[in-house]
C-alpha cells in the first residue's frame, strides 16, 4: 500500500530531514500550541491510550516520536515499567528532558535521538510500543510499523494515537477549524509558516480506520483494532504481534 508522501517544506529533501528541522523549529512553543489548538483535548486522548497500556502491565515501554515527553511521562506515572522515549528532534528531546527532571523521573525514562524506521534496539525487546501523533510524520509508514513490530516481544502490543477524519454533523465545523483557523494561529505563535499547514495536509494523506487497521495487519501484526475518539478527530489503534 503506497500513500502520498507529504513533506513540511519542499519536494526535494527527504521528509525525514524536513520533519526533524520542523520540530526543531517549533519545539519552544510546541506544548503551548498543543494545548491551545486542541483545547487541551490532547491530554484526554493520551489518557485514553494510557488506559490500554496499564491493562498490559508492561515491564518495558518504547515511546516512539516522544517529542517533549508527554506520553513517556504519563507512562512513568501510571506504570512501573522501564521507559525509553525516542525522537528525531534533538531540541524536542531537550525540552522533554527538562520536563522529566521537573517530575523527578530521570531514573525511569531514558531519551534516545533516533529514527522510527531504523530503531536502535534489539528484536523482541519491549512489551509495548506507543506513538502519539507521530506516525503521520514517518517517511515510510509501512517500514515504521514493521520496525516497531520487530522490537516488540511476541504478543506485545503497539498503540498508535493519531489524528483521523471526523464524520457526521461535526465534520465540516472541525475541518474548517483544522484547515483554516489552526494553521494561522500556529503560524503566528510558532513563527513557522509551513509547520501548521503541514499538519492538516499530513492528516489528509494518512490512512485511517479500516485502512490503517489493514496496514498494521500487513506489516507484522496478527491482530489489530481501533477506537475513534471525539467524533473521529483522533483514533487509537492497537496491534498485537
PyMOL commands that set and color helices and strands:
alter all, ss='L'
color gray80, all
select helices_A, chain A and resi 15-38+41-56+70-78+90-102+135-137+141-151+168-190+195-205+210-218+230-232
alter helices_A, ss='H'
color red, helices_A
select strands_A, chain A and resi 60-64+82-87+109-113+126-132+152-163+223-229+234-240
alter strands_A, ss='S'
color yellow, strands_A
deselect
rebuild
show_as cartoon
